[in-house]
Amino acid sequence: MENSAPIDRISNLPDEILCYILSFLPTKLAFTTTVLSKRWTPLFMLFTQLIKTFHLNCSSIHPNSFNLWIKTAKLHPLEYLHLISTFNNNGITLWPSIFIFPSLVVLKLTKLKVVDNISVDLPSLKTLHLIHVVFKNKDNFNKLLNECPILEDLQTYDVYYIEEQGEGVRLKTLPKLMRANIDTYDVPIKAIHNVHFLKIKMTGMSLQPKIHSYCRDFLVLQNLIHLELCYYNMDDVVKVLQNCPKLQILSVTKVFCAFLPTSVPKCISSQLRSCTINYDGSIDEIQFATYILKNAPLLRVMKITVTEPSSSCQVALKKLKSHPRISPKCELSITFT
């Protein structure tokens, strides 16, 4: 009959056959069938196609839906999980079981909260990025890192705690860590002393006392090759560099240079190959650049990235170009952003 209603024969098939059909589709396309009708919604829970990568960006006001997606993902041998909340300024609260993922290799959380005591099972995790993440207390944060025995890549930015104090769970050394991008006081230097790449950012008010305290805790970083420092004064930079004997690549943002030091760290005089300085028009960065050019005989590249060009900036850069360099092979490049 031409006017008869169409018959949905596919939806009437058994779950096993529907899941078999879905297994031939790309995961993203197969996942969209959950919105077709109530008949299709639970099929993804039975989906036999193994998912190894899961990226969820959610702006929903229903955090349980967010956590149910994660619960579903746990049914698969997931290796890469990236969760982002874009819902107002408070973020979405995750269930504390978020850190129970035996197969997970990469975990990235952005603008999320885990406000209860956590359980951790991450024996395979190698990469952990925590951006704008709130924990119940520092104990839970330390517990998370302590239970990642083969962690190689750690990034933290704006990690907060609801409770000021915990029971005193101390962070152990992370023996496999190769790369760390951290805020001051998120992670003590003694826990990451094996890293090859290290970026440290100073955030918040009253930076100078924090910087001095943090620099005093610096151990000798025997394996460090690449170092990026943000918001340091010249004296503290030199103190840090004295503990990095193998350093070859240095990047500095916002250097405060009250006076030029008389000493020269060994890594500058015998190892440093590349130096990048983010210049915002302050004379301090120029003074630091001249200090490096004067004392780094193996330097190959000096990069100056200018963020606030001005007439005085142009004059300073012109003088820098003509400044004598101890390394005859050093090339000076200037980039305006």
N, C-alpha and C positions, 0 to 999 in steps of 0.2 A: 504494500500500500504506500502510495507516494506521500501521504500526509501523516503517516504513523510516526510516533516518537522513535528516535534512534535507540538502539539497544547497546548498552555498554557491556559487551561480552568479555572484554579484557579484565575489567574489575571483578568479574565473577569467577575468574580463575583462582585456583588455590594459591596460598601464600608462597609455597615452594616454587611454583612455576613463575610467579611474578618476580620473585627475588632472582631467579635464574635469568630472566629477561633483563632486569636492571643491572645485573653483573656485567653486561656487555656495553653499558653506557659509561661515559666519563663520570667520575664520582660526583662532581659538581652538578651535572645534569640529572643524575639519578636522585640526588638529594632534593632537587626542586619538586619531585613528585609528591613529597610529603604534604604539599599545600593543595593538592588536587581535591581531596575529600577525606572524610574520616576513615574511609576504607584504606586509603594509601598512607595515612600518617604513621601508623606503627610499623610499616614494612621496613623502614630504615633500621629499626632495632634488630631485624632479622637478616639484614643485608649481609651476604656472604663475602662480598668484595672487601678485601682487607685495606683499611685506610692507614697510611703511615704519616701523612701530613694533614694538619687541621688548623685553619686560621679562622678565628671568629671575631668579628668587629660588631659590637652590640651597643645600641643606644636605647634599648628597651627599659621601661620602668619596672619590669617584672624580673627580678634577679633569679627567681626559681627557674624560669625558662632558660636563662643563661647556663645555670648549673645542670639542667637536664640535658642540654646539648653536650656538656662535658661528660656527663655520666654515660651518654650514648657512645661518645668517642672512646671511653675506657673499654668498650667491648672489642676494640681493635688493637692490634700491636703498634700503637702510635709511637712515632719516633720524633716528630716535630710538632710542637703545640705553641701557637701564638694567640693570646687572648687580649683584646683591647676593649675597654669600655669608654664610650663617648657620651655617657649619660650624666649631665650636669657636672657639678664640681665634686660630688661626693664619691663617685665611682660605684661599682657594683660589688656586693659582698659575695665572695666565693665560699663554697663549703670547704672546711679544713682538710677534706680528703683530696684536695687539688694536688697535693704533693705525693700522692700514692700513684706512681706510674712506673712500674718496673722496666718497661721497654723504652722509656722516653730518653732521647739523646739531647734535644734542644727544647728549652722552655723559656718563653718570653711573655711577661705579664706587664700590661700598661694600664695605669689608672684603675686599679682594683684594690679590694680590701679582703684580708683574711683575719677576722677579728677574734676567732676562737683559737684555743691551743691546737696545734697542728700535729699530724702524724706524717712521717716522711719515709718514703721508700723509692729512692731514685738512684739505684745502683749503676745505671747506664748513662746518667746525665753528664754531658760534657760542656754544655753552654747554658748559662742562666743569666737572663736580663730582667731586672726589676726596675721599672720606670713608674714613678708616682704610685708606689705600692704601700699600703698601710698594714702593719702587723699588730697583734695584740700587745706585744712587748719585744724588747731586744732579745730575750731568751728564745722566742720562736724564730726570729731571724737567724740567730747563731745556730740553733738546732737544724734549721734547713741546710745551712752551709756545711755543718759537721757531718750530715748524712749524705753528702755528695762526694764519694771517695775518689772519683776520677774526673772531677770538674777541671776543665781547661780554660774556659772563657767566662769571666764574670763581669757584669756591668750593673751598677746601681746608680740611681739618680732619684733624689727626693724620696727616700725610704723613711716612713714615719711610724711612730708607735703610739697606741692609745694610752697605755700605761707607762709611766715614767720609769718604773723599776720592775725587775723580775726577780727570779730566785738566784740569778748569778750564773747562768749557763755561759761558759767561756768558749770563745771561738778557737778551734784547733787550727793547726797549720794545714793549708790546702796544698799537699805535696805535688799534685799534678798540674797546678794552675800555671798556664803559660801567658795569659792575657788578662789584664784587669783594668777596668775603666770605672773609677769609684769616686764617691764624694768623701771628703774628710770625715773620719770617725765612723763611717759605715763599716769599714774593715781595717783593722790595725795592720801596719806594715809587716809585723812579725808573722802574720798568717799567710802572707803572699810573697815571701822573700825569694821564691824561685822563679818569679815571672820574667818573661822576655820582653813583654810590652806592658807599660804602665802609664795610665793617664790619671792624674789626680786633680780634682776640682775643689776649690775652697768656696763654700756657699754660706749665706747668712750674714748677719751683722757681726761687728767686732772680729774681723778676720785675723788681725795680726796676732793676738794671743794664741788663737787656735793654730796658726801656722807655726809659731815658735814651738809650741808643745808637740805638734805632729812631727816636726823636723827632728826633735830630740829623740824620737822613737825610731828613727830610720836605722835599720840594720844595713850591713853591707849586702847589696843586691848583686851577687856574683854573676848572675845570668842575664841581667838587664841589658838589652840592646837599644830599645826605643823608649824614650821618656817624654811625656807631655805634661807640662805644669801650667796651671791656671791660677792667677792671683797670688804671686809670690814676690817678696822683695829680693833684691840681688844677693844679700848676705845669706838668706835662706836657700836660694838656688845653689850657691856655691857649697853650702853645707850638705845639701842633698847629693850634688854631683860628686863630692868626695867619697860617697858610699856606692858609686856606680862605676867600678873600674873598667868594665867592658863596653860602656855606653858609646854608641856610634851615631845615633839619631836623636836630636833634641828639638822640641818644639815648645815655645813659651808664649803665653798670652798674659798680658798685663803684668809687667815687671816693674816693681818700685825700687828705684836705684838711688839711695841716699848718698852712697859713695861707692867707688870702684874698689873691689877687694885687691889686696896685694898678692894673695896666694892664687895658685892655679891648680884646680883638681887634675889628677892624673888622666882622667878620661878625656879632658879637653886637650891636654898637651900630647897625648899619645894614641887616642882612639877616635875622637869625634870626626865624622865624615860629613854630616849634614846638620844644619841648624835652620829652623824656621821660627820667625818672630812675627807675631801679629801686632802691627803697629797702628795705634789709634791717634797719633799726633803728639804723644808725650815724648819728651826728651829722654826719659828713662829707657825706653826700648832702644833708642839709637845708641845710648851709652853701653847698653848690654851687647848690642851688635858689634860695636867697636872693640869691646873686651874680647869677644869670641874671635874676631878677625885678627887680633893682635897675638892671641895665645893658642890657636889651634892649627898646628903646622900640617895636619893631614886633611884639613877641611876641603871638601870638594864643592859643596853647594851652600850658599847662604841665601835663604828665601825671605823676603820681606813682603808681608801681605798688609796692604794699607786699607784700613776701614774708614778713616775720616780724613781724606785729603784736604789740605789747606795750603796757603801760600808759605807759611812757616814750615809746613811739612815738606814741601818741595825743596826748600833751602836745606833742610836737615838731610834729606835723601841725597841731594847733590854732593854735600860734604862727605856722606858715607861712601858714595861711589869712588871718591878720590882718596879714601882712607887707606893707608898701607896695609897689606895683608901678609901675614907670615907664611901662608901657604901660596906658592906660586900657581897652583892649579885650581884655586878657589874661584868659582863663578858666582857673581852676585846677581840675583834676579828680583825684580820688584813688580808686584801685582796689585792693581787697584780693584777693590771689590765694592 
